[in-house]
Amino acid sequence: MKKVLKIAGLVLLGLLVIWTFVFLYQKSRPKVKNYQIESVAMHKIEKRTVATGKVQPRNEILIKPQMSGIIAEVYKEAGELVQAGDIIAKIQVVPDMVNLSGAESRVSRAQLAADQSRSNYERDRKLYESNVISREEFEKAQLQYKNDQEELRAASDNLSLVRTGITKSSAKYSNTLVRSTVSGTILDIPIKVGNSVIQSNNFNDGTTIASVANLSDMLFVGKIDETEVGKLSVDMPMEITIGAIQDKKISAKLEYVSPKGVEESGAILFEMKAAMVMPTDVFIRAGYSANADIILDRRDSVLSIPESCIEFSNDSAFVYTVKNEKPQEFDRKNVKVGLSDGINIEIVDGLKLKDRVRGNEIIEKKK
């Protein structure tokens, strides 16, 4: 029995030694790698960068009052279309008590003078008709009467202007009526009935009654990093993607790049503006956040391969062309490359159309 166990132990030890040698042999054998095969083809290659920003009207006009007072009525709402000259709001003037007292006193004096000159005029008219006084004396009384009447009218208009800001003769064009100075869409009316407003002067910009802009003339206004700004030039094409309208790309053309950068979060950024080609089937609102996809360079119909096929050594680029498929064998070949879009790269020299090159390694999934 002991002899049988001893023999069995020796057999197991022998099998273990054999298995160890087989395992080590298989481990030492070089692993065969398989690669994807890529063909040289014709592609359009575009090098792009992205700038973030927002959509703004080219010109946003702030409507200011021409006199101070209290908002009595508001005739328009945000989103309405207006024409130049349309009335947006009406201001009720708050009279200054000193000016009001002076205007009332002027009316009283003018009334007294007008009553007196009327009496003189009526008396001299009767005397003139009776040939008691000369025509010259009568005309003097007549002239004084007309002058006093005109002064009474002017004093009354001045009193009305101080009290309400309106006179009978200027009611249609009164400064109490705030009008739009341009045609467009009202973006905002920040005031309400009862709000106090002040006119613009040397010490104050004045209260904004409304902001008006033409929403058919919009700009993308964004910022781009200093590493990319040197590649921009006026009239560059770009595509605008608006956050609220993800499935719509809007064409635009670069109009302006700021000559001065600003530092934000440790980076130097430059402002840029691009004119958008406004679509007719979508309403674009001012202030939308957006991204600009800028085409820095483009090559149409050029020889290209996936960029992952290229290997670099110092200043040289090379690929491995297919020599044999089964088993896979490759030859190293130097190439001259051009523009890359991050996926495909242009082949300037070294390969021909439909040449085949080594691609990425095929990784077998473990079962």
C-alpha positions as a Markdown table, in Angstrom:
| # | Residue | x | y | z |
|---|---|---|---|---|
| 1 | Met | 0.0 | 0.0 | 0.0 |
| 2 | Lys | 2.8 | 2.4 | 0.9 |
| 3 | Lys | 4.5 | 1.5 | -2.4 |
| 4 | Val | 1.4 | 2.4 | -4.4 |
| 5 | Leu | 1.1 | 5.8 | -2.6 |
| 6 | Lys | 4.8 | 6.5 | -3.2 |
| 7 | Ile | 4.4 | 5.7 | -6.9 |
| 8 | Ala | 1.2 | 7.9 | -7.2 |
| 9 | Gly | 3.1 | 10.8 | -5.5 |
| 10 | Leu | 6.0 | 10.5 | -7.9 |
| 11 | Val | 3.5 | 10.5 | -10.9 |
| 12 | Leu | 1.8 | 13.6 | -9.6 |
| 13 | Leu | 5.1 | 15.4 | -9.1 |
| 14 | Gly | 6.2 | 14.4 | -12.6 |
| 15 | Leu | 2.9 | 15.8 | -14.0 |
| 16 | Leu | 3.4 | 19.0 | -12.1 |
| 17 | Val | 6.9 | 19.5 | -13.4 |
| 18 | Ile | 5.8 | 18.8 | -17.0 |
| 19 | Trp | 2.8 | 21.3 | -16.6 |
| 20 | Thr | 5.3 | 23.9 | -15.2 |
| 21 | Phe | 7.6 | 23.5 | -18.2 |
| 22 | Val | 4.7 | 23.7 | -20.7 |
| 23 | Phe | 3.3 | 26.8 | -19.0 |
| 24 | Leu | 6.7 | 28.5 | -19.0 |
| 25 | Tyr | 7.3 | 27.6 | -22.6 |
| 26 | Gln | 3.9 | 29.1 | -23.7 |
| 27 | Lys | 4.6 | 32.2 | -21.6 |
| 28 | Ser | 8.0 | 32.7 | -23.2 |
| 29 | Arg | 6.6 | 32.5 | -26.8 |
| 30 | Pro | 6.1 | 36.0 | -28.4 |
| 31 | Lys | 2.5 | 37.0 | -28.6 |
| 32 | Val | 1.1 | 37.3 | -32.1 |
| 33 | Lys | -0.5 | 40.7 | -32.6 |
| 34 | Asn | -3.1 | 41.4 | -35.2 |
| 35 | Tyr | -3.8 | 44.9 | -36.6 |
| 36 | Gln | -6.6 | 46.6 | -38.4 |
| 37 | Ile | -5.9 | 47.4 | -42.0 |
| 38 | Glu | -6.7 | 50.9 | -43.2 |
| 39 | Ser | -6.8 | 52.1 | -46.8 |
| 40 | Val | -5.7 | 55.5 | -48.1 |
| 41 | Ala | -8.8 | 57.4 | -49.2 |
| 42 | Met | -10.0 | 60.8 | -50.3 |
| 43 | His | -11.5 | 62.9 | -47.5 |
| 44 | Lys | -12.4 | 66.5 | -46.7 |
| 45 | Ile | -10.4 | 67.6 | -43.7 |
| 46 | Glu | -11.3 | 70.6 | -41.6 |
| 47 | Lys | -9.4 | 71.9 | -38.6 |
| 48 | Arg | -11.8 | 73.5 | -36.1 |
| 49 | Thr | -11.9 | 75.2 | -32.8 |
| 50 | Val | -14.8 | 76.2 | -30.5 |
| 51 | Ala | -15.6 | 79.6 | -28.9 |
| 52 | Thr | -18.3 | 80.1 | -26.3 |
| 53 | Gly | -20.5 | 83.2 | -26.1 |
| 54 | Lys | -24.0 | 84.4 | -26.6 |
| 55 | Val | -26.3 | 85.9 | -29.2 |
| 56 | Gln | -26.8 | 89.6 | -29.1 |
| 57 | Pro | -28.4 | 92.2 | -31.4 |
| 58 | Arg | -26.0 | 94.3 | -33.3 |
| 59 | Asn | -27.5 | 97.5 | -32.0 |
| 60 | Glu | -29.6 | 97.7 | -28.8 |
| 61 | Ile | -31.0 | 101.1 | -28.3 |
| 62 | Leu | -32.0 | 102.4 | -24.8 |
| 63 | Ile | -34.9 | 104.8 | -24.8 |
| 64 | Lys | -34.5 | 107.6 | -22.3 |
| 65 | Pro | -37.1 | 110.2 | -21.2 |
| 66 | Gln | -36.6 | 113.9 | -22.1 |
| 67 | Met | -38.1 | 115.1 | -18.8 |
| 68 | Ser | -38.3 | 113.9 | -15.2 |
| 69 | Gly | -41.6 | 112.8 | -13.7 |
| 70 | Ile | -43.8 | 109.7 | -12.9 |
| 71 | Ile | -44.8 | 107.1 | -15.3 |
| 72 | Ala | -48.6 | 107.6 | -15.9 |
| 73 | Glu | -49.2 | 105.0 | -18.6 |
| 74 | Val | -47.2 | 102.3 | -20.4 |
| 75 | Tyr | -48.6 | 101.5 | -23.9 |
| 76 | Lys | -46.2 | 98.7 | -25.0 |
| 77 | Glu | -44.9 | 95.3 | -23.7 |
| 78 | Ala | -41.7 | 93.4 | -24.2 |
| 79 | Gly | -41.7 | 91.4 | -27.4 |
| 80 | Glu | -43.9 | 93.9 | -29.4 |
| 81 | Leu | -42.7 | 95.3 | -32.7 |
| 82 | Val | -42.5 | 99.1 | -32.8 |
| 83 | Gln | -41.8 | 101.7 | -35.5 |
| 84 | Ala | -39.7 | 104.8 | -35.0 |
| 85 | Gly | -42.0 | 107.4 | -33.4 |
| 86 | Asp | -44.4 | 104.9 | -31.7 |
| 87 | Ile | -45.4 | 106.0 | -28.2 |
| 88 | Ile | -44.1 | 103.6 | -25.5 |
| 89 | Ala | -45.1 | 105.4 | -22.3 |
| 90 | Lys | -46.5 | 108.7 | -20.9 |
| 91 | Ile | -44.9 | 110.7 | -18.1 |
| 92 | Gln | -46.8 | 112.8 | -15.6 |
| 93 | Val | -44.8 | 115.8 | -14.6 |
| 94 | Val | -44.3 | 116.6 | -10.9 |
| 95 | Pro | -44.3 | 120.4 | -10.8 |
| 96 | Asp | -41.6 | 122.3 | -8.9 |
| 97 | Met | -43.5 | 124.5 | -6.3 |
| 98 | Val | -41.3 | 127.5 | -6.8 |
| 99 | Asn | -41.7 | 127.4 | -10.6 |
| 100 | Leu | -45.5 | 126.7 | -10.2 |
| 101 | Ser | -45.9 | 129.7 | -7.9 |
| 102 | Gly | -44.0 | 131.9 | -10.4 |
| 103 | Ala | -46.1 | 130.7 | -13.3 |
| 104 | Glu | -49.4 | 131.3 | -11.5 |
| 105 | Ser | -48.3 | 134.8 | -10.6 |
| 106 | Arg | -47.4 | 135.5 | -14.2 |
| 107 | Val | -50.8 | 134.4 | -15.3 |
| 108 | Ser | -52.5 | 136.7 | -12.8 |
| 109 | Arg | -50.5 | 139.7 | -13.9 |
| 110 | Ala | -51.1 | 138.9 | -17.5 |
| 111 | Gln | -54.8 | 138.6 | -16.8 |
| 112 | Leu | -54.9 | 142.0 | -15.1 |
| 113 | Ala | -53.0 | 143.7 | -18.0 |
| 114 | Ala | -55.3 | 142.0 | -20.5 |
| 115 | Asp | -58.4 | 143.2 | -18.8 |
| 116 | Gln | -57.1 | 146.7 | -18.6 |
| 117 | Ser | -56.0 | 146.9 | -22.2 |
| 118 | Arg | -59.4 | 145.5 | -23.3 |
| 119 | Ser | -61.1 | 148.3 | -21.5 |
| 120 | Asn | -58.8 | 150.9 | -23.1 |
| 121 | Tyr | -59.3 | 149.3 | -26.5 |
| 122 | Glu | -63.1 | 149.4 | -26.2 |
| 123 | Arg | -63.1 | 153.0 | -25.0 |
| 124 | Asp | -60.6 | 154.2 | -27.7 |
| 125 | Arg | -62.6 | 152.3 | -30.4 |
| 126 | Lys | -65.7 | 154.3 | -29.6 |
| 127 | Leu | -63.8 | 157.6 | -29.4 |
| 128 | Tyr | -62.2 | 156.8 | -32.8 |
| 129 | Glu | -65.6 | 156.0 | -34.4 |
| 130 | Ser | -66.8 | 159.4 | -33.0 |
| 131 | Asn | -63.7 | 161.1 | -34.5 |
| 132 | Val | -62.7 | 162.3 | -31.1 |
| 133 | Ile | -59.2 | 160.7 | -31.3 |
| 134 | Ser | -56.8 | 160.2 | -34.2 |
| 135 | Arg | -56.3 | 156.8 | -36.0 |
| 136 | Glu | -52.7 | 156.7 | -34.6 |
| 137 | Glu | -53.9 | 156.8 | -31.0 |
| 138 | Phe | -56.5 | 154.1 | -31.7 |
| 139 | Glu | -53.9 | 151.8 | -33.3 |
| 140 | Lys | -51.6 | 152.2 | -30.3 |
| 141 | Ala | -54.4 | 151.0 | -28.0 |
| 142 | Gln | -55.3 | 148.2 | -30.4 |
| 143 | Leu | -51.6 | 147.0 | -30.5 |
| 144 | Gln | -51.4 | 147.1 | -26.7 |
| 145 | Tyr | -54.5 | 145.0 | -26.4 |
| 146 | Lys | -53.2 | 142.3 | -28.8 |
| 147 | Asn | -49.8 | 142.2 | -27.0 |
| 148 | Asp | -51.5 | 141.7 | -23.7 |
| 149 | Gln | -53.7 | 139.0 | -25.1 |
| 150 | Glu | -50.6 | 137.2 | -26.5 |
| 151 | Glu | -48.8 | 137.5 | -23.1 |
| 152 | Leu | -51.9 | 136.0 | -21.4 |
| 153 | Arg | -51.8 | 133.1 | -23.8 |
| 154 | Ala | -48.1 | 132.5 | -23.3 |
| 155 | Ala | -48.4 | 132.7 | -19.5 |
| 156 | Ser | -51.3 | 130.2 | -19.6 |
| 157 | Asp | -49.2 | 127.8 | -21.7 |
| 158 | Asn | -46.2 | 128.2 | -19.4 |
| 159 | Leu | -48.4 | 127.4 | -16.4 |
| 160 | Ser | -49.8 | 124.3 | -18.2 |
| 161 | Leu | -46.3 | 123.2 | -19.1 |
| 162 | Val | -45.1 | 123.6 | -15.4 |
| 163 | Arg | -48.1 | 121.7 | -14.1 |
| 164 | Thr | -48.4 | 118.9 | -16.7 |
| 165 | Gly | -45.6 | 119.2 | -19.2 |
| 166 | Ile | -48.2 | 119.7 | -21.9 |
| 167 | Thr | -49.5 | 122.7 | -23.8 |
| 168 | Lys | -52.5 | 122.9 | -26.2 |
| 169 | Ser | -50.2 | 123.8 | -29.0 |
| 170 | Ser | -47.6 | 121.1 | -28.4 |
| 171 | Ala | -49.7 | 118.2 | -27.0 |
| 172 | Lys | -49.1 | 116.0 | -30.0 |
| 173 | Tyr | -45.3 | 116.3 | -29.7 |
| 174 | Ser | -45.0 | 116.8 | -25.9 |
| 175 | Asn | -41.9 | 115.5 | -24.1 |
| 176 | Thr | -44.2 | 113.7 | -21.7 |
| 177 | Leu | -44.8 | 111.1 | -24.5 |
| 178 | Val | -41.8 | 108.8 | -24.6 |
| 179 | Arg | -41.4 | 107.5 | -28.2 |
| 180 | Ser | -39.2 | 104.8 | -29.8 |
| 181 | Thr | -36.3 | 106.3 | -31.7 |
| 182 | Val | -35.8 | 103.2 | -33.9 |
| 183 | Ser | -37.9 | 100.5 | -35.5 |
| 184 | Gly | -37.5 | 97.0 | -34.0 |
| 185 | Thr | -38.6 | 94.6 | -31.2 |
| 186 | Ile | -38.9 | 95.8 | -27.6 |
| 187 | Leu | -36.5 | 93.6 | -25.6 |
| 188 | Asp | -37.4 | 95.0 | -22.2 |
| 189 | Ile | -39.5 | 97.6 | -20.4 |
| 190 | Pro | -38.0 | 97.9 | -16.9 |
| 191 | Ile | -40.4 | 100.5 | -15.6 |
| 192 | Lys | -44.0 | 100.3 | -14.4 |
| 193 | Val | -46.8 | 102.8 | -13.9 |
| 194 | Gly | -46.0 | 104.9 | -10.8 |
| 195 | Asn | -42.2 | 104.6 | -11.1 |
| 196 | Ser | -40.3 | 107.9 | -10.9 |
| 197 | Val | -38.0 | 108.6 | -13.9 |
| 198 | Ile | -35.4 | 111.2 | -14.5 |
| 199 | Gln | -34.0 | 112.7 | -17.8 |
| 200 | Ser | -30.5 | 112.3 | -18.9 |
| 201 | Asn | -28.0 | 115.0 | -17.8 |
| 202 | Asn | -24.3 | 115.6 | -17.2 |
| 203 | Phe | -24.5 | 113.8 | -13.9 |
| 204 | Asn | -26.9 | 110.9 | -14.7 |
| 205 | Asp | -27.5 | 108.6 | -17.6 |
| 206 | Gly | -31.3 | 108.9 | -17.0 |
| 207 | Thr | -33.9 | 106.2 | -16.5 |
| 208 | Thr | -34.2 | 103.6 | -19.2 |
| 209 | Ile | -37.9 | 103.4 | -20.4 |
| 210 | Ala | -37.3 | 100.6 | -22.9 |
| 211 | Ser | -34.6 | 98.8 | -24.9 |
| 212 | Val | -35.3 | 98.2 | -28.6 |
| 213 | Ala | -33.3 | 96.2 | -31.2 |
| 214 | Asn | -33.6 | 94.7 | -34.6 |
| 215 | Leu | -33.7 | 91.0 | -34.1 |
| 216 | Ser | -33.1 | 90.2 | -37.8 |
| 217 | Asp | -29.5 | 91.6 | -37.4 |
| 218 | Met | -27.8 | 89.5 | -34.7 |
| 219 | Leu | -24.2 | 88.8 | -33.7 |
| 220 | Phe | -22.5 | 86.0 | -32.0 |
| 221 | Val | -20.3 | 87.6 | -29.3 |
| 222 | Gly | -17.8 | 85.3 | -27.7 |
| 223 | Lys | -14.3 | 84.9 | -26.5 |
| 224 | Ile | -11.4 | 82.7 | -27.8 |
| 225 | Asp | -8.1 | 81.7 | -26.1 |
| 226 | Glu | -4.9 | 83.4 | -27.0 |
| 227 | Thr | -3.5 | 80.1 | -28.4 |
| 228 | Glu | -6.1 | 80.1 | -31.2 |
| 229 | Val | -6.6 | 83.9 | -31.8 |
| 230 | Gly | -3.6 | 84.1 | -34.2 |
| 231 | Lys | -5.3 | 81.7 | -36.5 |
| 232 | Leu | -8.5 | 83.8 | -36.9 |
| 233 | Ser | -9.1 | 86.3 | -39.7 |
| 234 | Val | -12.0 | 88.5 | -40.8 |
| 235 | Asp | -14.6 | 86.7 | -43.0 |
| 236 | Met | -13.8 | 83.3 | -41.6 |
| 237 | Pro | -16.9 | 81.0 | -41.9 |
| 238 | Met | -18.3 | 79.4 | -38.7 |
| 239 | Glu | -21.3 | 77.5 | -37.5 |
| 240 | Ile | -23.3 | 78.7 | -34.5 |
| 241 | Thr | -25.0 | 76.2 | -32.2 |
| 242 | Ile | -27.5 | 77.6 | -29.8 |
| 243 | Gly | -28.0 | 75.9 | -26.5 |
| 244 | Ala | -31.8 | 76.2 | -26.6 |
| 245 | Ile | -32.0 | 75.0 | -30.3 |
| 246 | Gln | -29.6 | 72.0 | -30.4 |
| 247 | Asp | -30.7 | 70.6 | -33.7 |
| 248 | Lys | -30.1 | 73.8 | -35.7 |
| 249 | Lys | -26.8 | 75.1 | -37.0 |
| 250 | Ile | -26.6 | 78.7 | -38.1 |
| 251 | Ser | -24.0 | 80.0 | -40.5 |
| 252 | Ala | -22.0 | 83.1 | -39.5 |
| 253 | Lys | -19.0 | 85.1 | -40.7 |
| 254 | Leu | -16.3 | 86.5 | -38.5 |
| 255 | Glu | -16.4 | 90.3 | -38.4 |
| 256 | Tyr | -14.2 | 91.4 | -35.5 |
| 257 | Val | -11.5 | 90.2 | -33.2 |
| 258 | Ser | -10.4 | 92.4 | -30.3 |
| 259 | Pro | -6.9 | 93.8 | -30.5 |
| 260 | Lys | -6.6 | 93.5 | -26.7 |
| 261 | Gly | -7.1 | 90.4 | -24.5 |
| 262 | Val | -8.5 | 90.2 | -21.0 |
| 263 | Glu | -7.5 | 87.8 | -18.3 |
| 264 | Glu | -10.1 | 85.5 | -17.0 |
| 265 | Ser | -9.4 | 82.6 | -14.5 |
| 266 | Gly | -5.7 | 82.8 | -15.4 |
| 267 | Ala | -6.3 | 82.6 | -19.2 |
| 268 | Ile | -6.0 | 85.4 | -21.7 |
| 269 | Leu | -9.1 | 85.7 | -23.9 |
| 270 | Phe | -10.0 | 87.9 | -26.9 |
| 271 | Glu | -13.4 | 89.0 | -27.8 |
| 272 | Met | -14.8 | 88.1 | -31.2 |
| 273 | Lys | -18.0 | 89.0 | -33.1 |
| 274 | Ala | -19.6 | 87.2 | -36.0 |
| 275 | Ala | -22.6 | 88.2 | -38.2 |
| 276 | Met | -25.2 | 85.5 | -38.2 |
| 277 | Val | -27.3 | 84.5 | -41.2 |
| 278 | Met | -30.7 | 84.5 | -39.4 |
| 279 | Pro | -33.0 | 81.6 | -40.3 |
| 280 | Thr | -36.6 | 82.3 | -41.2 |
| 281 | Asp | -38.1 | 79.2 | -39.6 |
| 282 | Val | -36.7 | 79.8 | -36.0 |
| 283 | Phe | -37.2 | 82.7 | -33.7 |
| 284 | Ile | -33.8 | 83.6 | -32.2 |
| 285 | Arg | -34.0 | 85.5 | -28.9 |
| 286 | Ala | -31.4 | 87.9 | -27.7 |
| 287 | Gly | -29.2 | 86.6 | -24.9 |
| 288 | Tyr | -29.2 | 82.9 | -26.0 |
| 289 | Ser | -26.0 | 81.1 | -24.9 |
| 290 | Ala | -24.2 | 79.6 | -28.0 |
| 291 | Asn | -21.0 | 78.0 | -29.2 |
| 292 | Ala | -19.2 | 78.9 | -32.4 |
| 293 | Asp | -17.6 | 76.1 | -34.4 |
| 294 | Ile | -14.8 | 77.9 | -36.3 |
| 295 | Ile | -13.2 | 76.4 | -39.4 |
| 296 | Leu | -9.5 | 77.4 | -39.0 |
| 297 | Asp | -8.3 | 75.5 | -42.1 |
| 298 | Arg | -9.9 | 73.2 | -44.7 |
| 299 | Arg | -8.7 | 70.7 | -47.4 |
| 300 | Asp | -11.2 | 69.3 | -49.9 |
| 301 | Ser | -10.7 | 65.8 | -51.4 |
| 302 | Val | -7.2 | 65.1 | -50.2 |
| 303 | Leu | -5.4 | 61.8 | -49.6 |
| 304 | Ser | -5.8 | 60.9 | -45.9 |
| 305 | Ile | -5.6 | 58.0 | -43.4 |
| 306 | Pro | -6.7 | 57.8 | -39.8 |
| 307 | Glu | -4.2 | 59.8 | -37.6 |
| 308 | Ser | -3.7 | 56.7 | -35.4 |
| 309 | Cys | -1.9 | 55.0 | -38.2 |
| 310 | Ile | 0.9 | 57.7 | -38.1 |
| 311 | Glu | 3.9 | 57.3 | -35.8 |
| 312 | Phe | 6.5 | 60.0 | -35.2 |
| 313 | Ser | 10.2 | 59.9 | -34.5 |
| 314 | Asn | 11.9 | 63.2 | -34.0 |
| 315 | Asp | 10.8 | 65.3 | -37.0 |
| 316 | Ser | 9.9 | 62.4 | -39.2 |
| 317 | Ala | 6.5 | 60.7 | -39.7 |
| 318 | Phe | 6.1 | 57.1 | -40.9 |
| 319 | Val | 3.5 | 54.4 | -41.4 |
| 320 | Tyr | 3.7 | 50.6 | -41.8 |
| 321 | Thr | 2.4 | 49.5 | -45.2 |
| 322 | Val | 0.9 | 46.1 | -45.7 |
| 323 | Lys | 3.4 | 43.6 | -47.2 |
| 324 | Asn | 1.4 | 40.4 | -46.5 |
| 325 | Glu | -2.0 | 39.9 | -44.9 |
| 326 | Lys | -1.7 | 36.3 | -43.6 |
| 327 | Pro | 0.4 | 36.2 | -41.6 |
| 328 | Gln | 0.5 | 40.0 | -41.2 |
| 329 | Glu | 3.7 | 41.6 | -42.4 |
| 330 | Phe | 4.5 | 45.3 | -42.7 |
| 331 | Asp | 7.1 | 47.6 | -44.2 |
| 332 | Arg | 8.0 | 50.9 | -42.5 |
| 333 | Lys | 7.7 | 53.9 | -44.9 |
| 334 | Asn | 8.3 | 57.6 | -44.3 |
| 335 | Val | 5.5 | 59.9 | -45.2 |
| 336 | Lys | 4.9 | 63.7 | -45.3 |
| 337 | Val | 1.7 | 64.8 | -43.5 |
| 338 | Gly | -0.4 | 67.9 | -43.7 |
| 339 | Leu | -3.6 | 69.1 | -42.0 |
| 340 | Ser | -5.3 | 67.0 | -39.3 |
| 341 | Asp | -8.8 | 67.2 | -37.9 |
| 342 | Gly | -8.0 | 64.9 | -34.9 |
| 343 | Ile | -9.4 | 61.9 | -36.7 |
| 344 | Asn | -8.0 | 61.8 | -40.2 |
| 345 | Ile | -4.7 | 63.4 | -41.4 |
| 346 | Glu | -3.7 | 64.6 | -44.8 |
| 347 | Ile | -0.9 | 62.6 | -46.6 |
| 348 | Val | 1.1 | 65.0 | -48.7 |
| 349 | Asp | 3.7 | 62.6 | -50.0 |
| 350 | Gly | 4.7 | 58.9 | -49.5 |
| 351 | Leu | 1.4 | 57.1 | -50.2 |
| 352 | Lys | -1.0 | 56.6 | -53.1 |
| 353 | Leu | -4.8 | 56.2 | -53.2 |
| 354 | Lys | -5.9 | 52.8 | -51.9 |
| 355 | Asp | -2.6 | 51.9 | -50.4 |
| 356 | Arg | -3.1 | 49.9 | -47.3 |
| 357 | Val | -1.4 | 50.6 | -43.9 |
| 358 | Arg | -1.3 | 49.2 | -40.4 |
| 359 | Gly | -3.9 | 50.6 | -38.1 |
| 360 | Asn | -4.7 | 50.0 | -34.4 |
| 361 | Glu | -4.0 | 46.7 | -32.7 |
| 362 | Ile | -7.0 | 44.3 | -32.5 |
| 363 | Ile | -7.6 | 43.5 | -28.9 |
| 364 | Glu | -9.2 | 40.1 | -28.4 |
| 365 | Lys | -11.9 | 40.0 | -25.7 |
| 366 | Lys | -11.3 | 37.5 | -22.9 |
| 367 | Lys | -14.0 | 34.9 | -22.8 |
